[in-house]
Amino acid sequence: MRNFILILFILGGTISVQAQTNVSSGPVTGTWKKSNSPYKINGQIYVPKDSTLRIEAGVKVEFQGAYMLHVYGSLQALGKIGDSVVFTPLNKTAGWQGIHIHKNKVGADSNLFRWSKFEYVKYFNYNVINLVPQAHGALHCDSINNIRITNSVFNKNSSNSSCGIKFWLATGSIENCNFTDNYCTDSRGNSGTSAVGSCITGYNSKLIILNCEFTKNISEIPGSLSDSTSGLSQGPIVVGDGITIIKNCTFTKNRATRASCISLALSPAASVSIEKCNFVNNYSSTFTAVYLGGSIPNNTNISIKECQFRNNITGYIYSNPTSLDCRFSNSAVEINASQFLTENGYRAIAMRKINMNNCRISGSDSLAISLNKISGSQIKNCIISNNGLALDVTDNGSVIIVGCIIANNGTNNKSASLSKGGLFMSYSGNYMIYNSIIQNNYNRNGMANLLGGFGGTTCQALNNSIVQGGTDSAKLLFVSGNMTFNNKSNVINDTVQFVKPPGGVGPAHYNPNNDFHIKNTCTYTYPGLNAGLNIFTDAYSGITINNANTTDLDGNPRIRCGTVDIGPYELEGSKQSVSIDTEPTDQSICPKTVATIAPSTCGAGLGYQWNYFF
């Protein structure tokens, strides 16, 4: 009986032996099936030209050493939900060297990766061509079109460039992918080193990156002092030239020196669109979350729309990091409907030229927006509140501010810097303010709504705006005297009542529940109602602003009742008082008697109800 039981045990063990396929160096084609998995790679392998390798769902491709898969034909990894294709090494410490797709004319979906996982790639190559490191991580797409990567994971890959995916003169899309714990580093740690792109890089390529998550990816150069001062290491996405669309992506807890999330270095005619992305809790030791750096020339198209920047911080090594940074651009960066909620970050935006519409900026310790040198910036329909300083324009810079609320910026700390408060307009820059609300901004010397300094300041235009304290509250810092206002008209000295204003001044009183909608009740008459300018040409810059056919911060028509309201919101359509045109003297009417009522204001969405009693 004992012998019989032993035989059954041995037979059971024989039956349960898992199938596997050993793959030697050389060409690979055909179909790799789950039933023959894992495929153990024992040398350098390649897909020949005009050939295809298809890998079924559930296949594990295990590299037994530091080998690479080269593709000269086409490669399709066809995983499915819950049954991915996995590329991994036997030895996770030694790693493998990724997949290199070489220049080849193939059709759409010839190179396709869906529900695939790439992990523990370790490939370092310090050869440099045109200042671009030649290393790559999991995928290198070289001079080829129609690359498609969907629902895939890139985890714990390491390289000195492009740990996840590298596009070189290529076209492709990356959708619904996850990039986690990838590590871009150059351990040589000298002034000539760099670590570029912990997840994706694109050079002269056309990329679409949709619905992806980037979490805890790191770019750094250990032991390099130059990295801390020049910002050579760059975060998850690095783009140079070409056309790039980044949409519905999330960046969380990534770390790098120069740019913790996205770094751009573009040439004329390049185009980058960043839309509906969230940047939360990322860390840059030198610059910013998104770095629009290098030398971005004219005709470059950069658009940032409906994004949120929240609590992105810095190590203060340079003391100039931001959520968004562009220091050398002559092209205006378009920023629309975005939020910069930095919560104790140093500053939100540093630019030379910007067109900013329908945005909110709150919680920066120092600056909300810093602009300098290049003329033509516009800030429209924005709320800038509870920062150390709302706006700093210096070095011959100029800006047109239209329809904004600038409130509760600065400090009440008597030992704080004088450079706190609302608008700091210094040197010989040019400043034009229209249809805006400026109030409750303070520094250690008291009210600081409009500030100037460094040799005197002239505000070229201040029209149809509500300024707490009026122009008499304007102050010059560091010099004596008063600010000069040219073309000053319709300046209302008042303090606007908001629905739920902050409890105090500065970033410490930032609260996401603050509501800067303007009170519009029967007991409060807003002085900015129908008091703005519909269309005007700025006398100094020659720029014409036309509010027709635009929307306010809530998306409502910008002009109602024929005239724009002061501030970022149009109030008509909200609660208003009602007057009765025909009313019996005894406050009552008989049955079948007609009485008429009329609103005291015009606008859409007005409704009234007649109550009657017996």
VEXKOL-787762 format. One record per residue: x, y, z of N, C-alpha, C in turn. Coordinates in steps of 0.1 Angstrom, whole numbers, plus 5000, padded with zeros to 4 digits. Atoms other than C-alpha are relative to their C-alpha. Last residue first. Layout:
N
XYZXYZXYZ
...
***
This chain:
614
501449984998443358425006499750025015
500550054988447058464997498550035000
501349944996448958524965499449925012
500750074990452658464956498650075004
501049924993453958574923499349925010
501250074996457158404912499150095008
500849944989460058544893498849925003
501350064998462858404871499350065012
500849944989465958544856498649945001
500350094989468158294836499250075012
500550135003469758534812499649935013
499150124999470258904820499349874997
500350095011468659244826500949875002
498850025009468459434858499649904989
499249874999465759584881501349984992
498750014993463459304870500750135000
498949995009459859394860501349995008
498749984993456559314876501150014990
498850035007453059364861501250025009
498949934995449659354878501349964992
498650035006446459254861501050095007
499349885002443159244882501449974995
500049965014441258924877500650134997
500050115010440758884914499850064986
501250085000441359214934500249894989
500749995012444859344942498749915000
500850125004446659414974499350034987
499250125000449359654986499349874997
500250074987446859924995500749875000
499549924989448160154967499949935014
501049934992447659894941500550075012
500350064987450759814922499050085007
501349964996451759864886499549935012
500449885008455459864879498650055003
501350025005456559624907499650134993
500949894997460359624912498649974993
501049985009462459314916499150125003
501249944994465859264933499050024989
500149855001468359034917498750055007
501149944993469558674922500050154999
500150044986471858564895498950075007
500650144999471258594858500049945014
501450005005473558894854499549864999
501050034989476658844875498649994995
501249925004479358804848498949965010
501350065002482558674864499050104995
500050115009486258744861498649934998
499650134993486159094875499949884990
498650004995484359414864500349875007
499849974986481159334845501550005004
499350104992480959354807500150045015
498849954994478259574791500749895009
499349905008475359504767501450045005
500649874998473059334792500850114993
501450004999475459034792499450145002
500749875000479059024780498549965001
499349904993481358734790499350145000
499749895010478858464781500750125008
501149925005479058204809500450114990
500550055013481857954812498850074994
501050114999482257994849499649954987
499350114993485558204846499049885002
499449974987483858424820500649885006
500750044988483258344783500750045013
499150074991484258504750499149965012
499850145004482158604720501049935009
501150065007482658974727500349864996
500750104991485359064752498849934993
501450005003487559234726499449895008
500750114993491059324737498550024997
501549994999493159524712499449885007
500750135000496959544717498550035002
500750015013498559884707499249874999
499550115007501059844736499449994986
498550025000500760184751500549894991
499349895006497260294743501549984999
499149954991495659954749500950114994
498650015005492959914725500950075009
499149884998489559864741501349964993
499050015010486459644738500950125002
500350115009483759574763501249974991
499849965014485059794791499849874991
498750025007483759734826500150054986
499149894999481059884847501349984993
500149925012478059664840500950125000
501050055010478059554876499950094988
499450035013481359654892499049954990
499749885007479759844922500649974986
498650015004478059524934500450124992
499949955014474859624952501550004996
498749965003474359414984500050044985
499549914990471059365002501450064996
500949884999469059214973500650115010
501350024993471858974966499250135001
500949935009474858934943498649985006
501450004995477858844963499150084991
500449884994480858804940498649995005
501249945006482258464934499550125007
499949865005485558434950498950054991
500949985012484758114969500150154997
500349865003487357974993499250024988
501449974999486857604998499750154999
500650045013490357514986498550035000
501050114997491657715016499349964986
500650065012494657945014499149885005
501549994999495058125048499449954987
500550084989498658025053498550005001
500250145002499358135018499549925012
498950085002498858505025499749854998
499149965011496158725040501249894999
498949914997493258615062500950014987
500049954987490058415065501150095003
499050064991489758375028499950065014
498649965001486558495012500949935009
499350064989483358295009501450044999
500950104994480758464987500649935012
500050135007482858764980499149905008
500450114991482159124990499949874992
501050095005484159384970499749895010
499650144996486059654988498949914996
501050084993485760004972500649875004
499450034987487660284956499049935008
501050004989486460264920500749965013
499450084990488960364892499150015013
501050094994486960494863500649905010
501449965001489960644845499149895006
500750054989493760654846498550054999
501250065005495560694813499249945011
500449945012498960744830498649944996
501050075008499460654866499750084988
500649925010502660754884499049924992
500150065014503660584916499350104991
501250075003504460804946500149944986
500949945010507660934962498849914997
501149924995510560774980499250054989
499849865004512660484969498850085006
498649985001513060124982500350144995
499150064991509360054977501450034997
498750035006506860274960500949945011
498849974993503260254972501349974992
498850055007499860264957501250055007
499450114992497060334982501349944994
499349944989496260674967500649895009
498549985003495460494935500850065011
499849925013492160374950501550014997
499149894997492160244986500250094988
500249964986490759914975501050115004
498850004992491059914938499750045014
500349974986487959834916501349985008
499650104991488859864879499650045014
501250084997487460054849500349885010
501449965004490860174838499049905005
500850064989494460164851498650054998
501549995001496860234822499449935012
500449935012500560304818498550014999
501050105005501560224854499350074988
501149935006504760434859499049894995
500950085009507260304883498950084995
501249945003510260454902499249924990
499949895009513860374905498850064995
498850015007513760024920500150114989
498749994994510260024931501150004991
498949975009506559984926501350025007
498649974995503659834944500950034989
499249975011499859824939501450055005
500750055012497659644964500850034988
499050005011500059684993499449944988
500650035013498059785024501050014989
501449985002500159775055499549974987
500449864998503859825061498650044998
499749964986504659465067499650145003
498750044996502959365034500250065014
499249934990499359355024501449965001
498650055001496859264997500850095009
499650084989493159305006501449944998
500349964986492059434973500649905010
498750014993492559444935499750055014
500349974986489459384913501349975007
499550094990489959404875499750055014
501150084996488259554844500449905012
501449975004491559684830499049905007
501050074991495159704842498650044996
501349955005498159794819498949915007
501150074993501759774832498750064996
501249945004504959854813498849925005
500950085006508359784828498750074997
500749925010510760054836499149924992
499249955011512059924869499250074990
498749934997509459764891500750034987
499749955013505759674891501350085001
498849934999504859464921500650034987
499249995012501159374919501350085003
500750015012499459254951500950004987
501249935003501359194983499449974987
501250094998504759104994498850094996
500450045014508159264984498949895002
500949905006508559445017499349954987
499549915011509959135032499050104996
499950065013508559005065500650094990
498650025003509259145100500249944986
499349885000505859295105501549994997
498850024991504058975095500950134999
500149904989500759075080501149995010
499750044986501558905048499650115009
499149934992501058915010500149945014
498650045001498158814988500850085009
499550084989494558844999501449944998
500549974987493158954965500749915010
498750014994493958984928499850045015
500049974985490758924910501449975005
499550094990491058944872499650045014
501050084994489159084843500449915011
501449975004492059204822499149915008
500850084991495759234831498650044998
501449955000498059344803499249915009
501150104998501759274810498750084999
501349935001505059434802498949895001
501150095004508659344810498750084999
500749965012511359604810498949914995
499049995011513459424836499350034987
498749934998510659334861500750014986
499649985013507059214865501250095000
498749925000506259054898500450014985
499449985013502658934903501250095001
500850045011500658804932500750004987
500149885009503158824960499349954988
499249904993503158584991500050134992
498650025003500258404976500850105008
499350064989496758404990501349944996
500349984986494958484958500949935009
498650024994495358514920499850045015
500049974986491958464903501449975006
499350084991492158484865499750045014
501050084993489858624838500649905010
501449975002492758744816499149905008
500650084990496558764820498550045001
501449974996498258884789499649915011
500750104992501958904781498650055003
501250075006503059124752499349905008
501349935000506559244761498949914995
500750005013509659034769498650065001
499349975012511959134798499250004987
499049905003510358974828500550014986
499849975014507458794843501150104998
498949915002507058624877500250014985
499649995014503658484886501250105000
501050075009502358354920500550004986
500749945012505458454939499049914994
499449875005506758384974499250064989
499349924989505058124995500550134996
498650005002502658014967500750085011
499250074990499157924980501550004998
500149974986496858024951501149925008
498750024994496758054914499950045014
500049974986493458014895501449975005
499250084991493158024857499950055015
500950084992490658154832500749905009
501549975000493158274806499349905010
500650084989496958314806498550035001
501449975002498958434776499249905009
501150104997502558424787498750064996
501249965007505958574779498949905002
499749885007509158574799498750054993
500149995014507958324824500650134995
498949915004508158204860500150004985
499749985014504958044873501150104999
500850085009503857894907500550014985
500849925009506358014932499449914990
499349865001508257874962499250094991
499050005010505857584970500650144999
498749994994503957625003501249974990
500050034985500657504990501449995005
498750054997501257514952500249975015
500250004986497657534940501349945007
498750014994498157634904499950015015
499949964986494857574886501549975005
499150094992494357564849500050065014
500950084991491557704826500849905009
501449984999494057814799499349915010
500550074988497757864797498650035002
501449994997499157964763499749915012
500550134996502958014763498550025003
500950004989503958324743499549865003
501450045004506958274721499150005013
500649885007510158464729498649974995
500950015012511158204754499650134995
499349955012514258204776499150014988
499249894998513058154811500550074988
499549975014510057934809500950125001
498949915001509057774843500450014985
499949985015505857614855501150104997
500850115006505357474890500250004985
501449965002508257694901499249874996
500850115007511857674913498550044999
500949945011513857994919499249894994
501049904996515657954952499250064989
499949885008518457774934499150125005
498649985003519057514960500250124992
499649874998515457564974501550024997
499150004989514757194977500750145002
498649995004511657224957500950005012
499049934992507957164959501449994995
498750045005504857064939501150095006
499050044991501857104961501349944994
500349994986499257114934501149945009
498750014993499457194898499850025014
499949964986496157134880501449975005
499150084992495657134842500050055015
500850084990492757254822500949915008
501449974998494957374793499449905010
500350084988498657414787498650045004
501449984995499557514751499949915013
500150074987503057554737498750045006
501450004995503457654700499949915013
500250134993506957754690498650015006
500750095008506858034664499849865007
501349965005509558234681499449884992
500049885009512358054699498650044996
501250035008512457824730499850134991
500349885007516057844743498849984990
499149995012516557584769499850134994
498749934999513557574792500849994987
500049965014509857504793501350084997
499049915003510257324826500050024985
500050005014507157164841501050114996
500750125004507457064878500049994984
501450005002510157314885499349874997
500949915008513657434890498549985003
499549885006516357314913499050094994
499049944991515657024937500550134995
498949965008512356934920501050085009
498849934993509856744939501150034990
498750035006506356624928501150095005
498950054991503456634952501249954993
500349994986500656664925501249945008
498650014995500756744888499950025015
499949964986497356674872501549985005
499050084992496856674835500150055014
500850074990493756804816501049905007
501449984997495856914786499449915010
500250074987499456954778498650045005
501349974993499957054741499949915012
500350094988503457074726498650055006
501449984994504257204691499949905012
500350114991507657264674498650035007
501150085006507557514645499749885009
501149945007510857674658499149894993
499549925011512957454681498850074993
500650015013512157294714500650104991
498949925007513757204747499749994985
500049975015510957074769501250084996
499049905004510956914804500050014985
499949985014507956744820501150104997
501150065008507456604855500350004985
500550124993510156674882499049934991
501450005001511956924860499549875005
500549895008515557034866498450004999
499449874997516656824895499450114993
498949975009514356524895500650145004
498949914995511656364916501150014989
498850025008508256214909501150105005
498850034992505656204937501249964991
500050004986502656204914501349955006
498650014995502156294878500050025015
499849964986498756224863501449975004
499050074993497856224826500250055014
500650094989494656324809501049915007
501449974996496456464778499549895011
500150074987500056494766498750045006
501349984993500256584729500049915013
500350094988503756614714498650045006
501449974995504756744680499749905011
501150085004508456754670498750055005
500649985014511256924688498849914998
499249915008512956794721499550004985
500349985014510756634747500950104993
499149905006511656494781499750004985
500149985015508956314801500950114996
500650115008509556144835499950024985
501050104995512056384850499349914990
501349965004515256574840499049885002
500950114999518756554855498650054998
499850085012521056834843499049885000
501250085002519857094867500049914988
500449995014522757334864498749924996
499949875004523457394901499550034986
500849924991522457074918500050144996
501450035001523656864889499150095008
500549935011526957034889498649984997
500449864996527556924924499550074988
499649895010527456564912499550135005
498749954998527456294939500550114991
499550014986524556094926501450065001
498650035002523156224893500750005013
498949944992519456214895501449964996
498949975008516156124878501050085008
498949914995513455954898501150024989
498950015009510055804891501150105004
498850034993507655784920501249964991
500050004985504455774900501449965005
498650004998503655854863500250025015
499649964986500155764853501549995001
498950074993498955764817500350055014
500650084988495555864802501149925007
501349984995497055974768499749915012
499950074986500556034755498750035007
501249984993500556114717500049925013
500450094989503956154702498650045005
501449974998505256284669499549915010
501050115001509056274669498650065001
500549985013512056504665499049894996
499249915007513356364698499650014985
500349995014511056214723500850104993
499349895007511856084758499650004985
500249985014509655884781500850114995
501150075006509955744816500050004985
500250124993512955854837498949914994
501250075003513956104811499849875007
501049945008517456244809498849914998
501050114998520156174834498850064994
501449965000523256384825499149885002
501050105000526956384828498650055000
500450035014529656624817498949905000
500749895006530056794851499549974986
499149885003530856474869499250104992
500049894991528756214888500950114997
498649955001529755894870500150135008
499250014988526555744884501450054999
498750015005524355874857501050005012
498849964993520855804867501250004992
499149955010517255744855501250075007
498949934994515255524879501050044989
498950015010511855394871501050105005
498750044994509655344902501149984990
499849994986506355354883501449955004
498649994998505155424848500350025015
499649974987501555314841501549995001
498850074994500055304807500350065013
500450074988496555404795501149915006
501349984994497755514761499749915012
499950074987501155564745498750035007
500949974989500955664708500249915012
500750104993503555664680499150065011
501449964997505655844655499349895007
501150115000509455814653498650075002
500549985014512556034646498849904998
499049935008513855894679499650004985
500449985014511255784704501150094993
499349895007512555644737499550004986
500150015014510355444761500850124994
501150075005510755354797500049984985
500150134994514155434811498849924995
501250075005514755704786499749875006
500949935009518355804794498849914996
499649864999520955704820499250094990
499149975012519155374824500550155003
498949904997517055194850500850024987
499050005011513655014848501150115003
498650034995511754954880501049984989
499850004986508254934864501549965003
498649985000506855014830500550025014
499349964988503254884828501550004998
498850074996501054854797500650065012
500350084988497454934789501249935005
501349984992498355054754500049915012
499850064987501555104733498850035009
501249994991501255174696500249925012
499850074987504255244673498850025009
501150094996502955354639500349915012
501349954998506155504625499149905006
501150095005509855414626498750075005
500449965014513055614629499049914994
499049935008514255434661499550024986
500750005013511655324687500850094991
499449895008513755224718499449994986
500349995015511655034743500850114994
500850115005512454914779499850004985
500550104991515255154787499349894993
501550005000517355364764499749895010
500750114992520955474762498550004998
500550105008522255694734499449885007
499550134996522556014754499449884992
501050094995521456314734500749875004
500349974986523956604731498949915005
500849884999523856574693499550035014
500149955013525156214696499150125001
500949895002526456104730500050044986
499749945013527955764739499050114998
499649864998527455694776500450074988
499149975012525355384772500450145001
499349874999523655234803500950014988
499149985012521054954801500550145001
498849924995519254804831500950014988
499049975010515754684824501150075006
498650034997514054554855500950014988
499549984987510454544843501549975000
498649995003508354574811500750045014
499249954989504754464814501549994997
498750054998502354424785500750065012
500050084987498654474783501349935001
501249974992498954594747500149905012
499950064986502154634727498850045008
501149984991501954684689500349935014
499350004987504654714663499050045010
499050105002502954624630500849985013
500150114991499954814643501049884997
500549974987499955034613499849885008
501349945000502154934584499550025015
501150094996505854874583498750075001
501349965006508855054567499049895003
500650105008511854984590498650054995
500649945011514255174612499549904990
499149935009515054964642499250064988
500750015012512854864672500850094990
499649895010515254814701499349974987
500350035014513854604730500350124992
501149945006515254614766499849954985
499649885007518754544780498850064991
499950035014518154284808500150144992
501049945010518554314845500249944986
499349985013521654234866499250064989
498949914997519854284899500850034988
500649864999516554134887501150105003
499349934989518353814877499650155000
499950104989515953604856500750065012
498850085000515053914836499949895011
499349994988511554034827501349935000
498650015004509254094798500850035013
499049954990505654004808501449984994
498750055004502753964784501050075009
499049925007499654034804501149924994
499150105006496753814814501050074991
499850114991494354004837500949904995
500349964986493254234808500149885009
501449954997494754114776499850025015
500650044987498254064762498650055001
501449995000499154084725499449955013
500250064987502854164722498550025004
501349984994503254224685499949935013
500250074988506754274670498650035006
501149954992507454374634499949915012
501350025006510554354612498950065008
499849955013513954474622498849984991
501150025009513354424659500350074987
500049915011516254374683498949974990
500850055011515654194716500050114989
500949905006518454274741499349934988
500250015014520454054765498950104995
500249865005521854114799499950004985
498849914998521353754811499750144994
499150064991518653484813501350075003
498649985005516053704798500949945010
499049994989512553574807501450004994
498750005007509653634783501150035010
498949944992506453534802501349994992
498750055002503453464779501050085009
499650094989499953534794501449944998
500349964986498553684762500549895010
501350024995500253564730499850065015
500050064986503453694716498650005006
501249984992503653754679500149935013
500150084988506953784661498850045007
500849954989506853914625500149905012
500550114992509153894595499350065012
501150065007509954144567499449875007
500849915009513254224583499049924993
499449965013514453974609499050094992
501150035010513153964645500550054987
500549905009516253954667498949954991
500950055010517853774696499550114992
500649895007520953834718499149944989
499149925009521453534740499350114993
498650034997519853274763501050074992
499149955011516253394763501449995005
498749964993513953174784501050044989
499050015010510353164770501350065006
499349885004508053094799501049974989
499349904992505752984784500549935013
498650035001504952704759500850105009
499850144996501252694766501449965000
500050014985501153074766500349865004
501350044994502153064729500149995015
499650064987505053244711498749985008
500949974989503953294675500649935012
501150084997506253314644499250045012
501249975008509653464643498949915005
501250054994512953474663498850054991
501449955004516353514647498949935008
500350015015519653444666498650054997
499849875008520653374702499849974985
498549975002519153064718500150134992
499749935013515553044730501450045000
498749935000514652784757500250064986
499350005013510952714758501350075002
499249885002509052614790500749984987
499449995013506252374800500950135000
500549895009505452344837500850004987
498849925005505952004854499650104990
500049864997502651904869501250084996
501049935007502351564853500050155002
499650005014505651444866499050084992
498949915002504851544901500450014986
500649864999501551364900501050104998
500749975013503351054887499350145001
499049975010505751074917499350034986
499449874997502951104942501050044989
501049895004500950824926500650145002
500050005015504050594928499050114996
498849945005504550674965500050024985
500149864997500950584973501250084995
501149955009501250244956499950165002
499449995013504550174975499050064990
499149894999502850245008500750034986
500849885000500050005000500950125000
***
